[in-house]
Amino acid sequence: MRQLHQRLSAITSHFFDLTVPDQNGAFFNLLQHHGYPTPLLDWSHSPYVAAFFAFRDRPIGYSENEFVRIYKFNNQEWQKRYQQIQNLDPPFPHLSVMEFIAIDNPRLVPQQAVTTVTNIHDIEAYILEKEAEIGVRILEAIDIPASERELAMHDLRFMGITAGSMFPGIDGVCEDLRERNFDQ
């Protein structure tokens, strides 16, 4: 982390004080949104944004009999029933819901992000185990045929949900226009 913090401090407009919990969380969230491995898992308040990410990596014209999966996580119920811990590595299994501030992270807001912080490898199994203990459904899986990619991405584009809007900056614009102009 020290090496990463040192290098990113040279290119971010904000110096992240990692001893301040809000800034530490915002720093880890920035890393997560740029592909660096963290103990965070991104979710979205929007089922449409979730659909964008579910279909995004499928090639245009995909015709296999596979499905993309969107998870619906009842984070309010989870937060009501389980202690939320801001520490990244407590000595016991935990899954905590966090909403970080968007310091130098323009991806956070359009993705309507909520994040879970965890030290658990198999999050789905952990949540299902907790559901069985309390008798309340917290996690649902929605499967959609992957062959519906073009229709879904077309509809999402009309809603303004594209790589260009989800990833503000050069990378998002290029991905968006590449899909519109070349991948057809």
Buried (B, 14 or more C-beta within 10 A) or exposed (E): EEEEBEEBEEEBEBEBEBEEEBBBBBBBBBBBBEEEEBEBBBBBEBEBBBBBBBBBEBEEEBEEEEBBEBBEBBBEBBEEEBEBBEEBEEEEEBBBBBEBEBBBBBBBEBBBBBBBBBBBEEBEEBBBEBBEEEEEEBBEEBEBBBBBBBEBBEEBBEEEBBBBBBBBEEEBBEBBEEBBEEEE
